[in-house]
Amino acid sequence: MLTLIINILESFSTLDDDYRALRSTDELPVRFRSIFPFQYFNKIQSTVLDDVLYSDKSIVISAPTGSGKTAILELAIIRFLTATKTNKTSAKIIYIAPLKALCSERYRDWSKKFSPFNVTSIEITGDTDMEYFPNLNKATIILTTPEKLDVITRTRNRKVIEEINLVLIDEIHILNDKTRGATMETIITRISRVHRTHVAVNPIDSTEVKRHRILAISATIPNTQDLAEWLESPYIRSAHFRFDDSYRPVRLEKIVLAYDSEARTIYQNNLLLSHQIAGIISQYADLKPTLI
């Protein structure tokens, strides 16, 4: 039995139907409002705003692609900038993503948005030379991949870990990846353990360390509660949110078709299905963008 899954983008949005339920960027301090090129947060952003902007909870969020999860990370950065003590100049944010392209995109975007607030960003990925590592101490936002972070924190740069107050994890579902998941789990555990040890050894600094926070986002992770409990700080309870496809900014219609096949090889299966594509698009797409 062969199966084709068809995703068809509808032409209307379901996120912002009720503006009365949406939160305004006017809630932000005036100096940060220009970061967002809109006046109202969408329904997902509005739902999580209290926990992201007005608390130090660790949070796990699962929401559809294109639903504005990056803006949620930016709200967490604003919380960091407003809540961190002015004399805590060494406090850092670390952004972890599985792809260099994601790190580069966020680096370009956040360097532009947050540099007016004296926030320095640095990208550390597989293409970064070792000579740039000393700049970690000067940066406020460090953008890196799990593997690179594992390398730079395994035997050195412990001081950098102690200074991390906010961990932003993009695509947290790679924890389930057979080849890369263990690395992600290791670095999250290492960061949390270093912070807890630092509290035990330096109780005078515990107020700032208690603010240690992890915010993880994904488009596919199903067990947000399990992850939130794992990431939970011993000082502050965590929160978790899971938004289904009804929250997509553009609704996605899914169609599943099954075909009987006597093909004995992958090539024969692919050939059989390829011959069905033109007819399927003609029957279901209705001139809308379609993914098969």
Backbone hydrogen bonds in HBPLUS format (Angstrom, degrees):
<---DONOR---> <-ACCEPTOR-->    atom                        ^
c    i                          cat <-CA-CA->   ^        H-A-AA   ^      H-
h    n   atom  resd res      DA  || num        DHA   H-A  angle D-A-AA Bond
n    s   type  num  typ     dist DA aas  dist angle  dist       angle   num
A0002-LEU N   A0259-TYR O   2.62 MM 257  4.91 171.4  1.62 155.2 157.6     1
A0259-TYR N   A0002-LEU O   2.61 MM 257  4.91 153.9  1.68 146.0 153.3     2
A0004-LEU N   A0257-LEU O   2.76 MM 253  5.17 162.0  1.80 155.9 162.2     3
A0257-LEU N   A0004-LEU O   2.88 MM 253  5.17 167.0  1.89 155.7 160.1     4
A0006-ILE N   A0255-ILE O   2.76 MM 249  5.00 170.7  1.76 157.9 161.0     5
A0255-ILE N   A0006-ILE O   2.89 MM 249  5.00 153.7  1.96 143.4 150.9     6
A0007-ASN N   A0291-LEU O   2.86 MM 284  5.11 168.2  1.88 154.3 158.3     7
A0291-LEU N   A0007-ASN O   2.90 MM 284  5.11 160.4  1.94 149.4 155.8     8
A0008-ILE N   A0253-GLU O   2.85 MM 245  5.03 162.0  1.88 147.0 153.2     9
A0253-GLU N   A0008-ILE O   2.81 MM 245  5.03 170.6  1.82 154.0 152.1    10
A0009-LEU N   A0289-PRO O   3.18 MM 280  5.71 166.7  2.20 161.6 165.7    11
A0010-GLU N   A0251-ARG O   2.77 MM 241  5.25 176.5  1.77 164.9 163.6    12
A0021-ALA N   A0018-ASP O   3.16 MM   3  5.85 157.1  2.22 116.5 121.9    13
A0022-LEU N   A0019-TYR O   3.16 MM   3  5.10 159.2  2.21 101.8 108.2    14
A0041-PHE N   A0023-ARG O   2.86 MM  18  5.59 165.1  1.88 167.1 172.1    15
A0027-GLU N   A0024-SER O   3.18 MM   3  5.99 171.7  2.18 118.8 121.1    16
A0025-THR N   A0039-GLN O   2.82 MM  14  5.45 161.8  1.85 152.9 154.1    17
A0028-LEU N   A0025-THR O   3.04 MM   3  5.57 159.4  2.08 113.9 120.0    18
A0032-PHE N   A0029-PRO O   2.94 MM   3  5.68 155.7  2.00 125.3 132.3    19
A0033-ARG N   A0030-VAL O   3.27 MM   3  5.50 157.2  2.33 108.7 115.2    20
A0035-ILE N   A0032-PHE O   3.13 MM   3  5.76 164.6  2.15 118.8 123.6    21
A0036-PHE N   A0033-ARG O   3.27 MM   3  6.06 154.2  2.34 119.8 123.9    22
A0046-SER N   A0042-ASN O   2.81 MM   4  5.93 158.0  1.86 156.3 163.4    23
A0047-THR N   A0043-LYS O   2.98 MM   4  6.07 146.9  2.09 139.7 148.0    24
A0048-VAL N   A0044-ILE O   3.19 MM   4  6.51 155.3  2.25 153.7 158.7    25
A0049-LEU N   A0045-GLN O   3.03 MM   4  5.81 120.8  2.40 139.2 153.4    26
A0052-VAL N   A0048-VAL O   3.00 MM   4  6.12 155.1  2.06 158.3 166.2    27
A0053-LEU N   A0049-LEU O   2.76 MM   4  5.62 170.6  1.77 156.1 159.5    28
A0054-TYR N   A0050-ASP O   2.98 MM   4  5.22 147.0  2.09 127.9 137.4    29
A0239-ALA N   A0058-SER O   2.88 MM 181  6.38 147.7  1.99 155.3 164.6    30
A0059-ILE N   A0214-ILE O   2.93 MM 155  6.52 139.9  2.09 147.1 159.7    31
A0216-ALA N   A0059-ILE O   2.86 MM 157  6.30 162.0  1.90 162.8 167.1    32
A0060-VAL N   A0239-ALA O   3.10 MM 179  6.61 148.4  2.20 143.3 152.0    33
A0241-PHE N   A0060-VAL O   2.90 MM 181  6.38 152.9  1.98 159.4 167.3    34
A0061-ILE N   A0216-ALA O   2.87 MM 155  6.28 158.8  1.91 158.0 165.1    35
A0218-SER N   A0061-ILE O   2.99 MM 157  6.44 133.4  2.22 156.2 166.2    36
A0062-SER N   A0241-PHE O   2.93 MM 179  6.25 157.5  1.98 147.4 154.7    37
A0243-PHE N   A0062-SER O   2.78 MM 181  6.05 169.1  1.79 164.0 167.4    38
A0063-ALA N   A0218-SER O   2.93 MM 155  6.44 154.0  1.99 159.0 162.2    39
A0072-ILE N   A0069-LYS O   3.02 MM   3  5.10 127.8  2.30  96.8 110.9    40
A0073-LEU N   A0069-LYS O   3.21 MM   4  6.69 148.6  2.31 146.7 154.5    41
A0073-LEU N   A0070-THR O   3.07 MM   3  5.10 117.1  2.48  95.4 110.3    42
A0074-GLU N   A0070-THR O   3.03 MM   4  6.41 149.6  2.12 145.6 154.5    43
A0075-LEU N   A0071-ALA O   2.95 MM   4  6.26 141.4  2.11 139.9 150.0    44
A0076-ALA N   A0072-ILE O   3.10 MM   4  6.45 148.8  2.21 143.4 151.4    45
A0077-ILE N   A0073-LEU O   3.01 MM   4  6.40 145.0  2.13 142.6 152.5    46
A0078-ILE N   A0074-GLU O   2.98 MM   4  6.27 154.0  2.05 144.8 151.3    47
A0079-ARG N   A0075-LEU O   2.94 MM   4  6.27 154.2  2.01 145.4 152.4    48
A0080-PHE N   A0076-ALA O   2.96 MM   4  6.24 154.3  2.03 143.2 150.1    49
A0081-LEU N   A0077-ILE O   2.89 MM   4  6.21 158.9  1.93 152.2 157.4    50
A0082-THR N   A0078-ILE O   2.96 MM   4  6.14 148.6  2.06 148.8 156.7    51
A0083-ALA N   A0079-ARG O   2.84 MM   4  5.80 146.6  1.96 148.8 157.8    52
A0084-THR N   A0080-PHE O   2.95 MM   4  5.65 153.7  2.02 146.3 150.5    53
A0088-LYS N   A0085-LYS O   2.92 MM   3  5.18 158.0  1.97 110.6 117.8    54
A0091-ALA N   A0088-LYS O   3.27 MM   3  5.79 167.8  2.29 115.2 118.9    55
A0092-LYS N   A0163-GLU O   2.76 MM  71  5.68 150.7  1.84 148.2 145.3    56
A0165-ASN N   A0092-LYS O   2.87 MM  73  5.76 160.3  1.90 151.4 154.4    57
A0166-LEU N   A0092-LYS O   3.39 MM  74  6.77 157.3  2.45 150.7 153.8    58
A0093-ILE N   A0140-THR O   2.67 MM  47  5.98 161.0  1.71 168.6 173.3    59
A0142-ILE N   A0093-ILE O   2.85 MM  49  6.26 158.6  1.90 153.9 160.0    60
A0094-ILE N   A0166-LEU O   2.91 MM  72  6.40 158.5  1.96 161.3 168.4    61
A0168-LEU N   A0094-ILE O   2.79 MM  74  6.09 171.1  1.80 161.4 164.4    62
A0095-TYR N   A0142-ILE O   2.73 MM  47  6.08 164.8  1.75 160.2 165.3    63
A0144-THR N   A0095-TYR O   2.90 MM  49  6.26 166.1  1.92 170.1 173.1    64
A0096-ILE N   A0168-LEU O   2.76 MM  72  6.17 162.8  1.79 167.8 173.8    65
A0170-ASP N   A0096-ILE O   2.84 MM  74  6.09 170.1  1.85 168.6 172.0    66
A0097-ALA N   A0144-THR O   3.11 MM  47  6.52 154.3  2.18 152.0 159.8    67
A0103-CYS N   A0099-LEU O   3.22 MM   4  6.60 160.5  2.26 148.7 153.6    68
A0104-SER N   A0100-LYS O   2.83 MM   4  6.09 160.9  1.87 156.9 162.2    69
A0105-GLU N   A0101-ALA O   2.95 MM   4  6.09 156.2  2.01 143.8 150.3    70
A0106-ARG N   A0102-LEU O   2.98 MM   4  6.17 168.4  1.99 152.9 155.7    71
A0107-TYR N   A0103-CYS O   2.84 MM   4  5.95 151.7  1.92 144.9 153.9    72
A0108-ARG N   A0104-SER O   3.02 MM   4  6.22 165.0  2.04 150.1 152.5    73
A0109-ASP N   A0105-GLU O   3.07 MM   4  6.23 163.7  2.10 147.9 152.9    74
A0110-TRP N   A0106-ARG O   2.79 MM   4  5.78 171.6  1.79 154.3 157.3    75
A0111-SER N   A0107-TYR O   2.92 MM   4  5.74 149.5  2.01 140.6 149.1    76
A0112-LYS N   A0108-ARG O   3.40 MM   4  6.44 153.4  2.48 135.1 140.8    77
A0113-LYS N   A0109-ASP O   3.04 MM   4  6.30 156.3  2.10 144.9 152.1    78
A0114-PHE N   A0110-TRP O   2.86 MM   4  5.61 167.5  1.88 146.0 149.5    79
A0115-SER N   A0111-SER O   3.26 MM   4  5.51 136.7  2.46 125.6 132.1    80
A0117-PHE N   A0114-PHE O   3.00 MM   3  5.49 157.4  2.05 115.0 122.3    81
A0118-ASN N   A0115-SER O   3.02 MM   3  5.20 144.0  2.15 124.3 120.8    82
A0140-THR N   A0120-THR O   2.75 MM  20  5.22 157.3  1.80 139.5 147.3    83
A0141-ILE N   A0120-THR O   3.00 MM  21  6.31 166.1  2.02 150.3 154.1    84
A0122-ILE N   A0141-ILE O   2.93 MM  19  6.40 145.6  2.05 159.6 170.7    85
A0143-LEU N   A0122-ILE O   2.90 MM  21  6.21 168.3  1.92 162.8 165.4    86
A0124-ILE N   A0143-LEU O   2.79 MM  19  6.05 167.2  1.81 164.3 168.5    87
A0128-THR N   A0125-THR O   2.99 MM   3  5.39 167.3  2.00 119.0 122.5    88
A0132-TYR N   A0129-ASP O   3.09 MM   3  5.88 166.8  2.11 120.7 124.6    89
A0133-PHE N   A0130-MET O   3.03 MM   3  5.51 160.1  2.07 115.8 121.9    90
A0135-ASN N   A0132-TYR O   2.92 MM   3  5.54 147.1  2.03 117.8 127.6    91
A0136-LEU N   A0133-PHE O   2.92 MM   3  5.57 167.3  1.94 123.2 127.4    92
A0138-LYS N   A0135-ASN O   2.98 MM   3  5.23 142.0  2.13 104.4 115.5    93
A0139-ALA N   A0136-LEU O   3.28 MM   3  5.30 147.2  2.40  99.4 108.4    94
A0149-LEU N   A0145-THR O   3.00 MM   4  6.17 163.7  2.02 157.9 162.7    95
A0150-ASP N   A0146-PRO O   2.91 MM   4  6.07 151.8  1.99 146.9 155.0    96
A0151-VAL N   A0147-GLU O   3.13 MM   4  6.38 153.3  2.20 142.4 148.5    97
A0152-ILE N   A0148-LYS O   3.05 MM   4  6.33 166.3  2.07 154.3 156.9    98
A0153-THR N   A0149-LEU O   3.08 MM   4  6.04 128.7  2.35 142.5 153.3    99
A0154-ARG N   A0150-ASP O   3.03 MM   4  5.67 123.9  2.36 141.3 150.4   100
A0160-VAL N   A0157-ASN O   3.02 MM   3  5.30 129.5  2.28 102.3 114.7   101
A0161-ILE N   A0158-ARG O   3.01 MM   3  5.16 115.4  2.44  98.6 114.0   102
A0162-GLU N   A0158-ARG O   3.04 MM   4  6.42 158.6  2.08 154.8 160.6   103
A0163-GLU N   A0159-LYS O   3.16 MM   4  6.39 134.2  2.38 139.4 150.9   104
A0163-GLU N   A0160-VAL O   3.11 MM   3  5.17 132.8  2.34  96.3 109.2   105
A0164-ILE N   A0161-ILE O   3.10 MM   3  5.30 158.9  2.14 107.4 114.1   106
A0213-ARG N   A0165-ASN O   2.89 MM  48  6.08 146.7  2.00 136.1 146.1   107
A0167-VAL N   A0213-ARG O   2.80 MM  46  6.16 156.2  1.86 155.1 163.3   108
A0215-LEU N   A0167-VAL O   2.79 MM  48  6.18 164.3  1.81 171.5 176.8   109
A0169-ILE N   A0215-LEU O   2.90 MM  46  6.22 165.7  1.92 150.8 154.8   110
A0217-ILE N   A0169-ILE O   2.93 MM  48  6.32 160.7  1.96 172.8 177.4   111
A0171-GLU N   A0217-ILE O   3.06 MM  46  5.93 116.0  2.48 131.0 148.1   112
A0174-ILE N   A0171-GLU O   3.19 MM   3  6.29 167.2  2.21 129.7 130.4   113
A0172-ILE N   A0217-ILE O   3.10 MM  45  5.99 167.5  2.11 150.7 153.4   114
A0175-LEU N   A0172-ILE O   3.11 MM   3  6.15 163.6  2.14 127.6 130.2   115
A0176-ASN N   A0173-HIS O   3.02 MM   3  5.88 167.4  2.04 122.6 125.7   116
A0177-ASP N   A0174-ILE O   2.89 MM   3  4.91 163.3  1.92 107.5 112.6   117
A0181-GLY N   A0177-ASP O   2.91 MM   4  4.65 144.6  2.03 123.9 130.9   118
A0184-MET N   A0180-ARG O   3.29 MM   4  6.66 160.9  2.33 154.5 159.1   119
A0185-GLU N   A0181-GLY O   2.97 MM   4  6.24 165.1  2.00 155.4 159.6   120
A0186-THR N   A0182-ALA O   2.91 MM   4  6.04 151.6  1.99 142.2 150.2   121
A0187-ILE N   A0183-THR O   3.07 MM   4  6.35 163.5  2.10 154.5 156.7   122
A0188-ILE N   A0184-MET O   3.14 MM   4  6.32 161.0  2.18 151.9 157.0   123
A0189-THR N   A0185-GLU O   3.04 MM   4  6.14 162.8  2.07 147.1 152.2   124
A0190-ARG N   A0186-THR O   2.84 MM   4  6.03 154.6  1.90 147.8 155.7   125
A0191-ILE N   A0187-ILE O   2.98 MM   4  6.09 165.0  2.00 146.7 149.8   126
A0192-SER N   A0188-ILE O   3.08 MM   4  6.26 168.1  2.09 150.1 153.5   127
A0193-ARG N   A0189-THR O   2.89 MM   4  6.01 160.5  1.93 149.9 155.7   128
A0194-VAL N   A0190-ARG O   2.96 MM   4  6.09 164.6  1.99 151.6 155.6   129
A0195-HIS N   A0191-ILE O   3.14 MM   4  6.34 158.2  2.18 146.9 152.6   130
A0196-ARG N   A0192-SER O   3.04 MM   4  6.28 158.7  2.09 148.8 154.5   131
A0197-THR N   A0193-ARG O   2.89 MM   4  6.07 158.4  1.94 152.8 158.9   132
A0198-HIS N   A0194-VAL O   2.92 MM   4  6.05 151.4  2.00 142.8 151.0   133
A0199-VAL N   A0195-HIS O   3.04 MM   4  6.31 146.5  2.16 144.2 152.2   134
A0200-ALA N   A0196-ARG O   3.16 MM   4  6.43 157.5  2.22 143.3 148.7   135
A0201-VAL N   A0197-THR O   2.99 MM   4  6.24 152.1  2.07 149.9 157.3   136
A0202-ASN N   A0198-HIS O   2.78 MM   4  5.68 150.4  1.87 142.5 151.3   137
A0205-ASP N   A0202-ASN O   2.92 MM   3  5.68 154.1  1.99 124.0 130.5   138
A0206-SER N   A0203-PRO O   3.10 MM   3  4.92 164.0  2.13 105.4 108.8   139
A0209-VAL N   A0205-ASP O   3.25 MM   4  6.46 166.2  2.27 151.9 156.1   140
A0210-LYS N   A0206-SER O   2.76 MM   4  5.74 150.4  1.85 148.3 154.7   141
A0211-ARG N   A0208-GLU O   3.03 MM   3  5.36 146.2  2.15 103.0 113.3   142
A0212-HIS N   A0209-VAL O   2.85 MM   3  5.34 163.4  1.87 116.7 121.2   143
A0227-LEU N   A0223-ASN O   3.29 MM   4  6.62 164.5  2.31 152.7 156.4   144
A0228-ALA N   A0224-THR O   2.90 MM   4  6.05 159.1  1.94 149.0 155.3   145
A0229-GLU N   A0225-GLN O   2.98 MM   4  6.19 157.7  2.04 151.3 156.3   146
A0230-TRP N   A0226-ASP O   3.09 MM   4  6.34 149.5  2.19 142.4 150.9   147
A0231-LEU N   A0227-LEU O   2.90 MM   4  6.16 153.5  1.97 153.3 160.4   148
A0232-GLU N   A0228-ALA O   3.04 MM   4  5.93 118.0  2.44 137.1 151.4   149
A0247-TYR N   A0244-ASP O   3.05 MM   3  5.99 169.3  2.07 126.4 129.8   150
A0248-ARG N   A0245-ASP O   3.06 MM   3  5.29 165.7  2.09 111.4 114.2   151
A0269-ASN N   A0265-THR O   3.05 MM   4  6.38 156.1  2.10 147.9 154.8   152
A0270-ASN N   A0266-ILE O   2.86 MM   4  6.12 165.9  1.88 157.4 160.6   153
A0271-LEU N   A0267-TYR O   2.93 MM   4  6.10 153.9  1.99 146.0 153.7   154
A0272-LEU N   A0268-GLN O   2.96 MM   4  6.16 157.1  2.01 146.5 151.9   155
A0273-LEU N   A0269-ASN O   3.02 MM   4  6.32 164.7  2.05 154.1 157.6   156
A0274-SER N   A0270-ASN O   2.83 MM   4  5.94 154.1  1.90 147.0 154.8   157
A0275-HIS N   A0271-LEU O   3.25 MM   4  6.45 147.3  2.37 143.5 149.8   158
A0276-GLN N   A0273-LEU O   2.92 MM   3  5.24 149.2  2.02 107.4 117.3   159
A0277-ILE N   A0274-SER O   3.30 MM   3  5.47 150.9  2.39 104.1 111.7   160
A0280-ILE N   A0276-GLN O   3.04 MM   4  6.21 155.3  2.10 155.1 163.0   161
A0281-ILE N   A0277-ILE O   2.92 MM   4  6.14 169.0  1.93 165.2 166.5   162
A0282-SER N   A0278-ALA O   3.07 MM   4  6.21 160.7  2.11 145.1 150.9   163
A0283-GLN N   A0279-GLY O   2.95 MM   4  6.08 145.2  2.07 140.4 149.7   164
A0284-TYR N   A0280-ILE O   2.89 MM   4  5.98 162.6  1.92 158.6 161.9   165
A0285-ALA N   A0281-ILE O   2.99 MM   4  4.99 149.0  2.09 127.8 137.3   166
A0288-LYS N   A0285-ALA O   2.99 MM   3  5.38 156.2  2.05 113.8 121.3   167
